[in-house]
Amino acid sequence: MQQYVVQKGDTLRRVAARYSLAFEQLITANPWAAQQPYLQQGQMLYLPTSLRRRYVIQEHDTFDSIAGTFRFRKEALEELNPGLSANHLPQGKTIVLPATTHKHWIRLSGEYGPRDLERDIQVMQLHYPAIEWSIIGRSVMGKPIYAAKIGRGPKNLHINAALHANEWMTSPCLMRFLEEYAQALTEGSSVYSYEPDEWYRNYTLWIVPMANPDGVELVQEGVTPSHPYYERLIEWNSGREDFRRWKANINGVDLGDQFPAHWDEEVARRGKVRPSPQDYAGSAPLCEAEAIVLYQHTLDISPDRAISLHSQGKEIYWNYRDYEPPESEGMARTLGQASGYRSVKLQGSDAGYKDWFIQHFRKPGFTVEIGYGINPLPLEDFEDLCVEVGSVLAAFMSLR
């Protein structure tokens, strides 16, 4: 077997994807790796041979039918199988299949973290000039917090994701929707049966795809003693080295409880008085860099409506202490009908982004809880989640 030395930022799923291996193959070759929460830099992994896909030619098969079924360029079939041609497909012959051709730039190759986001931003800048990218602020540890802008309409809309660290799956789902929007504009096609040209003319959409990059990285990669916050993070995590259930930012503050909307009541309800993996609202509203960035950005663009993506539950929350405008409930039902999500009137929660947005602007604001399960949601659900999220956001863009 080939040997591989673990580098900073590696996870089992990222290494498996890089070497075209199934996750299960890597675990089988390295059973000890499944018994620790994170890979450590300098550890050795054994990489089993990546076996090529094979296929036995069936009656009535053609180059087009095989390529369409397994999603690759039909020219690659001839390149990998000398002597094979469109006129010579002998039934029963075993052939090698090329790698699948992906139709999206935004896809998962392991966990989706800040470096993956920066890579995808570079790809989007190259292929979709209609999207304008900017850095609107920085996290506690200095990571950039990015915003994308698309559209030329007079009304602003806003969507953010990954405010909670272990809900990072919302980031690639939001990025996929942005890609689908830009691709449809380029090709003159529709998005979930809607016309993106109308969105582009009527609205300017702003997205913040990863509001808590420090926390996302912590969940996915853990910390080592060289991390500047190592000792305090381990203490706040009750001595555990596994941070996969961590929701807060790197300071142990839950950014979902950081906004000036009855913040004192949320603090009393939560009862948390010190940094924690979740539910500690901080020493004051907007005491954390990431919350300030999102707050100021929202004030700057003054959206007509907004969504904050979270996970999980397949629910849409639309109200806040009767501050919401009367059309909010009907809009939430429309979003729910598009996705199969349930519209819920939520009580007993304060200081969230949606809460502050509704209270401050008196405009429709929504929290959308994507998917079912335990956070972080499984990578295997990504494509289905993209369809669910895309359906919600396309309907959001088309509300009147």
C-alpha positions as CSV (number, residue, x, y, z in Angstrom):
1,M,0.0,0.0,0.0
2,Q,1.0,3.6,-0.6
3,Q,1.8,5.6,2.5
4,Y,0.6,9.1,3.2
5,V,1.7,11.6,5.9
6,V,-1.2,13.6,7.4
7,Q,-1.0,17.3,6.8
8,K,-2.7,20.2,8.6
9,G,-6.4,20.4,7.7
10,D,-6.6,16.7,6.6
11,T,-9.6,14.6,7.6
12,L,-10.3,11.0,6.6
13,R,-13.0,12.1,4.2
14,R,-10.8,14.8,2.6
15,V,-7.9,12.3,2.1
16,A,-10.3,9.7,0.7
17,A,-11.7,12.1,-1.8
18,R,-8.2,13.3,-2.8
19,Y,-7.1,9.8,-3.7
20,S,-10.5,8.6,-5.2
21,L,-11.1,6.2,-2.4
22,A,-14.3,5.3,-0.6
23,F,-14.3,6.5,3.0
24,E,-14.9,2.9,4.1
25,Q,-11.7,1.7,2.2
26,L,-9.6,4.2,4.1
27,I,-11.1,3.1,7.4
28,T,-10.5,-0.6,6.6
29,A,-6.8,0.1,5.8
30,N,-6.4,2.3,8.9
31,P,-8.8,0.9,11.6
32,W,-7.2,3.0,14.4
33,A,-8.2,6.2,12.6
34,A,-11.9,5.6,13.4
35,Q,-11.1,5.5,17.1
36,Q,-9.8,9.1,17.3
37,P,-11.9,12.2,16.7
38,Y,-9.3,13.8,14.4
39,L,-6.3,13.0,12.3
40,Q,-3.1,14.5,13.7
41,Q,-0.4,16.1,11.5
42,G,2.5,13.7,11.0
43,Q,0.5,10.5,11.4
44,M,0.9,7.9,8.7
45,L,-2.1,6.6,6.7
46,Y,-2.1,3.5,4.4
47,L,-3.7,4.2,1.1
48,P,-5.2,1.1,-0.6
49,T,-5.3,0.8,-4.4
50,S,-8.1,2.7,-5.9
51,L,-9.9,0.2,-8.2
52,R,-11.3,1.5,-11.5
53,R,-15.0,1.0,-12.2
54,R,-15.7,-1.8,-14.6
55,Y,-18.8,-2.7,-16.7
56,V,-20.0,-5.7,-18.7
57,I,-21.4,-4.6,-22.0
58,Q,-25.1,-5.4,-22.4
59,E,-27.3,-6.0,-25.4
60,H,-28.3,-2.8,-27.1
61,D,-25.7,-0.7,-25.3
62,T,-24.2,2.3,-27.1
63,F,-21.5,4.7,-26.3
64,D,-24.2,7.3,-25.5
65,S,-26.2,5.1,-23.3
66,I,-23.2,4.0,-21.2
67,A,-21.8,7.5,-20.9
68,G,-25.2,8.8,-20.0
69,T,-25.9,6.2,-17.4
70,F,-22.5,6.6,-15.6
71,R,-22.1,10.4,-16.4
72,F,-18.8,10.8,-18.3
73,R,-17.6,12.0,-21.7
74,K,-18.1,9.2,-24.2
75,E,-14.7,10.0,-25.8
76,A,-13.0,9.0,-22.5
77,L,-14.5,5.5,-22.9
78,E,-12.5,4.9,-26.1
79,E,-9.4,6.4,-24.6
80,L,-9.5,3.9,-21.7
81,N,-10.4,0.9,-23.8
82,P,-8.2,0.5,-26.9
83,G,-10.0,-1.3,-29.7
84,L,-13.4,-0.3,-28.4
85,S,-15.5,1.9,-30.8
86,A,-19.0,3.0,-31.3
87,N,-19.2,0.4,-34.1
88,H,-17.6,-2.3,-32.0
89,L,-19.3,-2.9,-28.6
90,P,-19.1,-6.7,-28.1
91,Q,-21.8,-7.9,-25.7
92,G,-20.3,-9.5,-22.6
93,K,-17.0,-7.8,-22.8
94,T,-15.7,-6.2,-19.6
95,I,-14.6,-2.6,-20.0
96,V,-13.1,0.1,-17.7
97,L,-15.3,3.1,-17.0
98,P,-13.9,6.7,-16.8
99,A,-14.4,8.9,-13.8
100,T,-17.8,10.6,-13.4
101,T,-18.0,14.1,-14.9
102,H,-19.5,16.5,-12.4
103,K,-22.0,19.1,-13.6
104,H,-21.4,21.4,-10.6
105,W,-18.3,23.2,-9.4
106,I,-19.7,23.3,-5.9
107,R,-19.5,19.8,-4.5
108,L,-18.1,18.0,-1.4
109,S,-14.7,16.4,-1.2
110,G,-14.9,15.8,2.5
111,E,-16.0,18.4,5.1
112,Y,-16.6,21.9,3.8
113,G,-14.5,24.4,5.6
114,P,-13.0,27.9,5.2
115,R,-10.3,26.7,2.7
116,D,-12.9,25.0,0.6
117,L,-15.0,28.2,0.5
118,E,-12.0,30.2,-0.6
119,R,-11.2,27.7,-3.3
120,D,-14.8,27.8,-4.6
121,I,-14.9,31.6,-4.5
122,Q,-11.9,31.6,-6.9
123,V,-13.6,29.1,-9.2
124,M,-16.8,31.2,-9.1
125,Q,-14.9,34.4,-9.9
126,L,-13.4,32.7,-12.9
127,H,-16.6,31.2,-14.3
128,Y,-19.4,33.6,-13.2
129,P,-18.4,37.3,-13.4
130,A,-22.0,38.3,-12.5
131,I,-21.2,37.5,-8.9
132,E,-19.2,40.1,-7.0
133,W,-17.2,39.0,-4.0
134,S,-16.0,41.1,-1.1
135,I,-14.7,40.7,2.5
136,I,-17.1,42.3,4.9
137,G,-15.1,41.7,8.1
138,R,-13.0,39.1,9.9
139,S,-13.5,36.5,12.5
140,V,-12.0,36.4,16.0
141,M,-8.9,34.6,14.6
142,G,-8.7,36.9,11.5
143,K,-10.3,34.7,8.9
144,P,-12.1,36.6,6.2
145,I,-15.9,36.7,6.2
146,Y,-17.0,36.8,2.6
147,A,-20.1,38.2,1.0
148,A,-21.4,37.7,-2.5
149,K,-23.6,40.1,-4.5
150,I,-25.6,39.2,-7.6
151,G,-28.3,41.1,-9.3
152,R,-29.1,44.7,-10.3
153,G,-32.5,45.2,-8.8
154,P,-33.5,48.1,-6.5
155,K,-34.4,45.8,-3.5
156,N,-31.8,44.0,-1.5
157,L,-32.3,40.4,-0.2
158,H,-30.0,38.6,2.3
159,I,-29.1,35.0,3.1
160,N,-26.5,33.8,5.6
161,A,-25.3,30.4,6.6
162,A,-23.0,28.6,9.1
163,L,-23.7,30.9,12.0
164,H,-23.5,27.8,14.1
165,A,-20.2,25.9,13.7
166,N,-21.5,22.3,13.5
167,E,-24.2,23.4,11.0
168,W,-21.5,24.0,8.3
169,M,-23.5,21.9,5.8
170,T,-25.6,25.0,5.2
171,S,-22.5,26.7,3.6
172,P,-22.0,24.4,0.5
173,C,-25.8,24.2,0.1
174,L,-26.0,28.0,-0.2
175,M,-23.0,28.1,-2.5
176,R,-24.6,25.5,-4.7
177,F,-27.7,27.6,-5.0
178,L,-25.6,30.6,-5.9
179,E,-23.9,28.6,-8.6
180,E,-27.2,27.4,-10.0
181,Y,-28.5,31.0,-10.1
182,A,-25.4,32.2,-11.9
183,Q,-25.2,29.3,-14.3
184,A,-28.8,29.7,-15.3
185,L,-28.2,33.4,-16.0
186,T,-25.3,32.5,-18.2
187,E,-27.1,29.8,-20.1
188,G,-30.6,31.4,-20.2
189,S,-32.2,28.5,-18.4
190,S,-34.5,28.3,-15.4
191,V,-33.9,27.5,-11.7
192,Y,-36.4,25.2,-10.1
193,S,-38.9,26.4,-12.7
194,Y,-38.3,30.1,-12.0
195,E,-36.7,32.6,-14.3
196,P,-33.5,34.0,-12.8
197,D,-33.6,37.0,-15.2
198,E,-36.5,38.3,-13.2
199,W,-34.6,37.9,-10.0
200,Y,-31.6,39.7,-11.5
201,R,-33.8,42.7,-12.6
202,N,-35.9,43.0,-9.5
203,Y,-33.5,42.2,-6.7
204,T,-29.9,42.4,-5.5
205,L,-29.1,39.3,-3.6
206,W,-26.4,39.3,-0.9
207,I,-25.2,36.1,0.7
208,V,-22.8,35.4,3.5
209,P,-21.9,31.8,3.0
210,M,-19.9,31.1,6.2
211,A,-20.5,33.5,9.1
212,N,-18.5,31.5,11.7
213,P,-15.3,30.2,9.9
214,D,-13.3,29.7,13.1
215,G,-16.0,27.5,14.6
216,V,-16.4,25.5,11.4
217,E,-12.7,24.8,11.3
218,L,-12.8,23.8,15.0
219,V,-15.6,21.3,14.4
220,Q,-14.0,19.7,11.4
221,E,-10.3,19.6,12.5
222,G,-10.2,20.0,16.3
223,V,-7.2,21.6,18.0
224,T,-3.7,20.7,19.0
225,P,-1.6,22.1,21.8
226,S,-0.1,24.6,19.4
227,H,-3.4,26.3,18.9
228,P,-3.5,29.6,20.8
229,Y,-6.8,28.8,22.5
230,Y,-6.1,25.1,23.1
231,E,-6.3,25.0,26.9
232,R,-9.4,27.1,27.2
233,L,-11.2,25.3,24.4
234,I,-10.5,21.9,26.0
235,E,-11.8,23.3,29.3
236,W,-14.9,24.8,27.8
237,N,-15.5,21.5,26.1
238,S,-15.5,19.7,29.4
239,G,-12.1,18.1,28.8
240,R,-13.1,16.5,25.5
241,E,-11.0,16.7,22.4
242,D,-14.0,16.0,20.1
243,F,-15.5,19.2,19.0
244,R,-18.0,17.8,16.4
245,R,-21.0,19.0,18.5
246,W,-19.6,22.5,19.0
247,K,-22.0,25.3,17.9
248,A,-20.3,28.4,19.2
249,N,-17.5,30.6,17.8
250,I,-13.8,30.2,18.9
251,N,-14.6,32.2,22.1
252,G,-17.3,29.8,23.2
253,V,-20.0,32.3,22.4
254,D,-23.2,31.1,20.6
255,L,-23.6,33.5,17.7
256,G,-27.2,32.5,17.5
257,D,-27.8,34.3,20.8
258,Q,-25.7,37.5,20.1
259,F,-28.2,39.9,18.5
260,P,-29.9,42.8,20.3
261,A,-33.4,41.4,20.5
262,H,-34.5,40.9,24.1
263,W,-30.9,39.6,24.7
264,D,-31.2,39.8,28.5
265,E,-34.2,37.5,28.5
266,E,-32.4,35.0,26.4
267,V,-29.5,35.0,28.8
268,A,-31.8,34.3,31.7
269,R,-33.6,31.5,29.8
270,R,-30.3,29.8,28.8
271,G,-28.7,30.2,32.2
272,K,-25.2,29.9,30.8
273,V,-22.6,32.2,32.5
274,R,-19.4,31.1,30.9
275,P,-18.1,30.1,27.5
276,S,-19.5,26.8,26.3
277,P,-20.0,24.7,23.1
278,Q,-23.5,26.2,22.8
279,D,-26.1,28.5,24.4
280,Y,-23.7,31.0,26.1
281,A,-24.8,34.4,24.8
282,G,-21.6,36.3,25.7
283,S,-21.0,39.2,28.0
284,A,-23.2,41.5,25.9
285,P,-25.1,41.6,22.6
286,L,-22.7,42.0,19.7
287,C,-19.6,41.3,21.8
288,E,-18.2,38.9,19.1
289,A,-16.5,39.9,15.9
290,E,-18.6,37.6,13.7
291,A,-21.9,38.9,15.1
292,I,-20.8,42.5,14.6
293,V,-19.8,41.8,11.0
294,L,-23.2,40.3,10.1
295,Y,-25.1,43.0,12.0
296,Q,-23.3,45.9,10.3
297,H,-23.5,44.3,6.9
298,T,-27.3,43.9,7.3
299,L,-27.6,47.5,8.4
300,D,-25.6,48.6,5.4
301,I,-27.7,46.8,2.8
302,S,-31.1,47.2,4.6
303,P,-32.7,44.1,3.0
304,D,-36.4,43.7,2.2
305,R,-36.3,40.2,3.6
306,A,-33.8,37.8,5.0
307,I,-33.1,34.1,5.7
308,S,-30.6,32.6,8.1
309,L,-29.9,28.9,7.3
310,H,-29.5,26.5,10.1
311,S,-29.8,22.7,10.6
312,Q,-31.7,20.6,11.4
313,G,-35.5,19.9,11.5
314,K,-37.0,20.8,8.1
315,E,-38.8,23.8,9.6
316,I,-39.2,27.4,8.8
317,Y,-39.6,30.0,11.6
318,W,-41.1,33.3,10.5
319,N,-42.3,35.2,13.6
320,Y,-40.9,37.2,16.5
321,R,-42.9,38.6,19.3
322,D,-45.5,40.0,16.8
323,Y,-43.0,42.4,15.3
324,E,-43.3,40.6,12.0
325,P,-45.4,42.1,9.2
326,P,-48.7,40.4,8.3
327,E,-47.4,38.9,5.1
328,S,-44.7,36.8,6.8
329,E,-46.9,33.9,7.7
330,G,-48.1,33.4,4.1
331,M,-44.6,33.8,2.8
332,A,-43.4,31.0,5.1
333,R,-46.2,28.7,3.9
334,T,-45.0,29.4,0.3
335,L,-41.5,28.5,1.2
336,G,-42.7,25.4,3.0
337,Q,-44.8,24.3,0.1
338,A,-41.8,24.6,-2.3
339,S,-39.6,22.4,-0.1
340,G,-41.8,20.1,2.0
341,Y,-40.7,22.0,5.1
342,R,-43.1,22.9,7.9
343,S,-43.9,26.5,8.7
344,V,-43.7,27.0,12.5
345,K,-44.7,29.9,14.7
346,L,-41.9,29.8,17.2
347,Q,-42.2,31.0,20.9
348,G,-39.7,31.3,23.7
349,S,-36.6,32.2,21.8
350,D,-34.8,35.6,21.5
351,A,-31.5,37.2,20.4
352,G,-31.2,35.3,17.1
353,Y,-30.4,36.9,13.8
354,K,-33.9,36.5,12.5
355,D,-35.3,37.9,15.7
356,W,-33.2,41.0,15.5
357,F,-33.9,41.5,11.8
358,I,-37.7,41.3,12.3
359,Q,-37.6,43.6,15.3
360,H,-35.3,46.2,13.8
361,F,-36.6,46.4,10.2
362,R,-40.2,45.1,10.7
363,K,-39.8,43.1,7.5
364,P,-40.1,39.4,6.8
365,G,-37.3,37.3,8.2
366,F,-36.9,33.6,8.4
367,T,-34.8,30.9,10.0
368,V,-34.7,27.8,7.8
369,E,-33.7,24.6,9.5
370,I,-32.5,22.3,6.8
371,G,-32.4,18.5,6.8
372,Y,-33.0,15.9,9.5
373,G,-30.6,14.2,11.9
374,I,-27.7,15.1,14.2
375,N,-25.4,18.0,13.4
376,P,-23.1,17.9,11.5
377,L,-25.5,16.5,8.9
378,P,-24.0,13.5,7.0
379,L,-22.1,14.2,3.8
380,E,-24.2,11.6,2.0
381,D,-27.2,13.8,2.3
382,F,-25.6,16.8,0.5
383,E,-27.2,16.4,-2.9
384,D,-30.7,15.9,-1.5
385,L,-30.1,18.9,0.8
386,C,-29.1,21.0,-2.1
387,V,-32.4,20.4,-3.8
388,E,-34.3,21.2,-0.6
389,V,-32.4,24.4,0.0
390,G,-32.5,25.3,-3.6
391,S,-36.3,25.0,-3.6
392,V,-36.7,27.2,-0.6
393,L,-34.3,29.9,-1.9
394,A,-35.8,29.9,-5.3
395,A,-39.2,30.5,-3.8
396,F,-37.7,33.1,-1.5
397,M,-36.3,35.0,-4.5
398,S,-39.7,34.9,-6.2
399,L,-41.9,36.1,-3.4
400,R,-43.9,39.3,-4.1
